[in-house]
């Protein structure tokens, strides 16, 4: 027995995916975290170049929602699992 899951996505994420003519789009959330310690940055010779005291770092994290173009889906193997 095969089970298919469908997520109907509406709004700006899907619209942006279509407008960009992207093969794959990943929904993201901006995440900010504080490092509990000072961070050191060195050059290739291990000479200290920068020191940041407890910096706050901003990065994008995946929300686990993806859009795939039909042309990509058609190339996926049928049956079994797909690990990304």
mmCIF file of the C-alpha atoms, coordinates in Angstrom:
data_MODEL
# 
_entry.id   MODEL 
# 
loop_
_atom_site.group_PDB 
_atom_site.id 
_atom_site.type_symbol 
_atom_site.label_atom_id 
_atom_site.label_alt_id 
_atom_site.label_comp_id 
_atom_site.label_asym_id 
_atom_site.label_entity_id 
_atom_site.label_seq_id 
_atom_site.pdbx_PDB_ins_code 
_atom_site.Cartn_x 
_atom_site.Cartn_y 
_atom_site.Cartn_z 
_atom_site.occupancy 
_atom_site.B_iso_or_equiv 
_atom_site.pdbx_formal_charge 
_atom_site.auth_seq_id 
_atom_site.auth_comp_id 
_atom_site.auth_asym_id 
_atom_site.auth_atom_id 
_atom_site.pdbx_PDB_model_num 
ATOM 1  C CA . UNK A 1 1  ? 0.000  0.000  0.000   1.00 0.00 ? 1  UNK A CA 1 
ATOM 2  C CA . UNK A 1 2  ? 1.336  3.426  -0.939  1.00 0.00 ? 2  UNK A CA 1 
ATOM 3  C CA . UNK A 1 3  ? 0.448  6.494  1.061   1.00 0.00 ? 3  UNK A CA 1 
ATOM 4  C CA . UNK A 1 4  ? 0.663  9.921  -0.488  1.00 0.00 ? 4  UNK A CA 1 
ATOM 5  C CA . UNK A 1 5  ? 0.761  13.130 1.492   1.00 0.00 ? 5  UNK A CA 1 
ATOM 6  C CA . UNK A 1 6  ? -0.248 16.417 -0.051  1.00 0.00 ? 6  UNK A CA 1 
ATOM 7  C CA . UNK A 1 7  ? 0.200  19.841 1.441   1.00 0.00 ? 7  UNK A CA 1 
ATOM 8  C CA . UNK A 1 8  ? -1.718 22.607 -0.256  1.00 0.00 ? 8  UNK A CA 1 
ATOM 9  C CA . UNK A 1 9  ? 0.263  25.795 0.045   1.00 0.00 ? 9  UNK A CA 1 
ATOM 10 C CA . UNK A 1 10 ? -1.255 29.156 -0.709  1.00 0.00 ? 10 UNK A CA 1 
ATOM 11 C CA . UNK A 1 11 ? -0.052 32.703 -0.442  1.00 0.00 ? 11 UNK A CA 1 
ATOM 12 C CA . UNK A 1 12 ? 3.280  34.364 -0.889  1.00 0.00 ? 12 UNK A CA 1 
ATOM 13 C CA . UNK A 1 13 ? 5.547  31.308 -0.423  1.00 0.00 ? 13 UNK A CA 1 
ATOM 14 C CA . UNK A 1 14 ? 3.946  29.400 -3.273  1.00 0.00 ? 14 UNK A CA 1 
ATOM 15 C CA . UNK A 1 15 ? 3.568  32.546 -5.398  1.00 0.00 ? 15 UNK A CA 1 
ATOM 16 C CA . UNK A 1 16 ? 7.262  33.384 -4.943  1.00 0.00 ? 16 UNK A CA 1 
ATOM 17 C CA . UNK A 1 17 ? 8.213  29.808 -5.885  1.00 0.00 ? 17 UNK A CA 1 
ATOM 18 C CA . UNK A 1 18 ? 6.210  30.001 -9.097  1.00 0.00 ? 18 UNK A CA 1 
ATOM 19 C CA . UNK A 1 19 ? 7.378  33.533 -9.966  1.00 0.00 ? 19 UNK A CA 1 
ATOM 20 C CA . UNK A 1 20 ? 11.033 32.534 -9.519  1.00 0.00 ? 20 UNK A CA 1 
ATOM 21 C CA . UNK A 1 21 ? 10.537 29.454 -11.712 1.00 0.00 ? 21 UNK A CA 1 
ATOM 22 C CA . UNK A 1 22 ? 12.544 27.634 -9.068  1.00 0.00 ? 22 UNK A CA 1 
ATOM 23 C CA . UNK A 1 23 ? 13.157 23.905 -9.093  1.00 0.00 ? 23 UNK A CA 1 
ATOM 24 C CA . UNK A 1 24 ? 12.952 23.704 -5.301  1.00 0.00 ? 24 UNK A CA 1 
ATOM 25 C CA . UNK A 1 25 ? 11.956 26.277 -2.675  1.00 0.00 ? 25 UNK A CA 1 
ATOM 26 C CA . UNK A 1 26 ? 12.507 25.871 1.063   1.00 0.00 ? 26 UNK A CA 1 
ATOM 27 C CA . UNK A 1 27 ? 10.459 27.818 3.602   1.00 0.00 ? 27 UNK A CA 1 
ATOM 28 C CA . UNK A 1 28 ? 12.698 29.477 6.162   1.00 0.00 ? 28 UNK A CA 1 
ATOM 29 C CA . UNK A 1 29 ? 12.416 31.302 9.442   1.00 0.00 ? 29 UNK A CA 1 
ATOM 30 C CA . UNK A 1 30 ? 14.943 33.878 10.622  1.00 0.00 ? 30 UNK A CA 1 
ATOM 31 C CA . UNK A 1 31 ? 16.443 32.736 13.897  1.00 0.00 ? 31 UNK A CA 1 
ATOM 32 C CA . UNK A 1 32 ? 18.649 34.727 16.230  1.00 0.00 ? 32 UNK A CA 1 
ATOM 33 C CA . UNK A 1 33 ? 20.717 33.177 18.977  1.00 0.00 ? 33 UNK A CA 1 
ATOM 34 C CA . UNK A 1 34 ? 23.244 34.475 21.459  1.00 0.00 ? 34 UNK A CA 1 
ATOM 35 C CA . UNK A 1 35 ? 26.574 32.717 21.896  1.00 0.00 ? 35 UNK A CA 1 
ATOM 36 C CA . UNK A 1 36 ? 27.253 32.361 25.620  1.00 0.00 ? 36 UNK A CA 1 
ATOM 37 C CA . UNK A 1 37 ? 30.979 33.055 25.297  1.00 0.00 ? 37 UNK A CA 1 
ATOM 38 C CA . UNK A 1 38 ? 33.338 35.390 23.479  1.00 0.00 ? 38 UNK A CA 1 
ATOM 39 C CA . UNK A 1 39 ? 34.086 34.296 19.909  1.00 0.00 ? 39 UNK A CA 1 
ATOM 40 C CA . UNK A 1 40 ? 37.604 34.494 18.457  1.00 0.00 ? 40 UNK A CA 1 
ATOM 41 C CA . UNK A 1 41 ? 38.414 34.733 14.749  1.00 0.00 ? 41 UNK A CA 1 
ATOM 42 C CA . UNK A 1 42 ? 41.900 33.955 13.422  1.00 0.00 ? 42 UNK A CA 1 
ATOM 43 C CA . UNK A 1 43 ? 43.642 34.306 10.075  1.00 0.00 ? 43 UNK A CA 1 
ATOM 44 C CA . UNK A 1 44 ? 45.391 31.396 8.294   1.00 0.00 ? 44 UNK A CA 1 
ATOM 45 C CA . UNK A 1 45 ? 48.467 31.805 10.518  1.00 0.00 ? 45 UNK A CA 1 
ATOM 46 C CA . UNK A 1 46 ? 46.322 31.582 13.668  1.00 0.00 ? 46 UNK A CA 1 
ATOM 47 C CA . UNK A 1 47 ? 46.862 35.272 14.464  1.00 0.00 ? 47 UNK A CA 1 
ATOM 48 C CA . UNK A 1 48 ? 43.865 36.699 16.286  1.00 0.00 ? 48 UNK A CA 1 
ATOM 49 C CA . UNK A 1 49 ? 41.956 39.038 13.976  1.00 0.00 ? 49 UNK A CA 1 
ATOM 50 C CA . UNK A 1 50 ? 38.750 39.677 15.860  1.00 0.00 ? 50 UNK A CA 1 
ATOM 51 C CA . UNK A 1 51 ? 37.104 39.124 19.219  1.00 0.00 ? 51 UNK A CA 1 
ATOM 52 C CA . UNK A 1 52 ? 33.350 39.377 19.731  1.00 0.00 ? 52 UNK A CA 1 
ATOM 53 C CA . UNK A 1 53 ? 31.949 39.250 23.255  1.00 0.00 ? 53 UNK A CA 1 
ATOM 54 C CA . UNK A 1 54 ? 28.799 37.095 23.342  1.00 0.00 ? 54 UNK A CA 1 
ATOM 55 C CA . UNK A 1 55 ? 27.707 37.865 19.785  1.00 0.00 ? 55 UNK A CA 1 
ATOM 56 C CA . UNK A 1 56 ? 24.146 37.499 18.568  1.00 0.00 ? 56 UNK A CA 1 
ATOM 57 C CA . UNK A 1 57 ? 24.020 35.477 15.364  1.00 0.00 ? 57 UNK A CA 1 
ATOM 58 C CA . UNK A 1 58 ? 21.182 35.625 12.832  1.00 0.00 ? 58 UNK A CA 1 
ATOM 59 C CA . UNK A 1 59 ? 20.619 32.731 10.442  1.00 0.00 ? 59 UNK A CA 1 
ATOM 60 C CA . UNK A 1 60 ? 17.867 31.050 8.442   1.00 0.00 ? 60 UNK A CA 1 
ATOM 61 C CA . UNK A 1 61 ? 16.429 27.712 9.572   1.00 0.00 ? 61 UNK A CA 1 
ATOM 62 C CA . UNK A 1 62 ? 14.244 25.369 7.551   1.00 0.00 ? 62 UNK A CA 1 
ATOM 63 C CA . UNK A 1 63 ? 10.575 25.209 8.534   1.00 0.00 ? 63 UNK A CA 1 
ATOM 64 C CA . UNK A 1 64 ? 10.235 21.822 6.836   1.00 0.00 ? 64 UNK A CA 1 
ATOM 65 C CA . UNK A 1 65 ? 7.920  23.072 4.073   1.00 0.00 ? 65 UNK A CA 1 
ATOM 66 C CA . UNK A 1 66 ? 9.117  22.678 0.495   1.00 0.00 ? 66 UNK A CA 1 
ATOM 67 C CA . UNK A 1 67 ? 7.810  23.406 -2.988  1.00 0.00 ? 67 UNK A CA 1 
ATOM 68 C CA . UNK A 1 68 ? 9.069  21.304 -5.871  1.00 0.00 ? 68 UNK A CA 1 
ATOM 69 C CA . UNK A 1 69 ? 8.452  22.077 -9.506  1.00 0.00 ? 69 UNK A CA 1 
ATOM 70 C CA . UNK A 1 70 ? 6.468  19.429 -11.370 1.00 0.00 ? 70 UNK A CA 1 
ATOM 71 C CA . UNK A 1 71 ? 9.516  18.752 -13.570 1.00 0.00 ? 71 UNK A CA 1 
ATOM 72 C CA . UNK A 1 72 ? 11.478 17.838 -10.416 1.00 0.00 ? 72 UNK A CA 1 
ATOM 73 C CA . UNK A 1 73 ? 8.741  15.628 -8.982  1.00 0.00 ? 73 UNK A CA 1 
ATOM 74 C CA . UNK A 1 74 ? 8.520  13.726 -12.257 1.00 0.00 ? 74 UNK A CA 1 
ATOM 75 C CA . UNK A 1 75 ? 12.233 12.809 -11.940 1.00 0.00 ? 75 UNK A CA 1 
ATOM 76 C CA . UNK A 1 76 ? 11.860 11.350 -8.440  1.00 0.00 ? 76 UNK A CA 1 
ATOM 77 C CA . UNK A 1 77 ? 11.935 7.557  -8.110  1.00 0.00 ? 77 UNK A CA 1 
ATOM 78 C CA . UNK A 1 78 ? 8.515  6.012  -7.608  1.00 0.00 ? 78 UNK A CA 1 
ATOM 79 C CA . UNK A 1 79 ? 7.917  4.026  -4.466  1.00 0.00 ? 79 UNK A CA 1 
ATOM 80 C CA . UNK A 1 80 ? 10.313 3.756  -1.565  1.00 0.00 ? 80 UNK A CA 1 
ATOM 81 C CA . UNK A 1 81 ? 11.709 6.614  0.450   1.00 0.00 ? 81 UNK A CA 1 
ATOM 82 C CA . UNK A 1 82 ? 13.577 9.692  -0.567  1.00 0.00 ? 82 UNK A CA 1 
ATOM 83 C CA . UNK A 1 83 ? 16.092 11.190 1.836   1.00 0.00 ? 83 UNK A CA 1 
ATOM 84 C CA . UNK A 1 84 ? 17.059 14.802 1.366   1.00 0.00 ? 84 UNK A CA 1 
# 
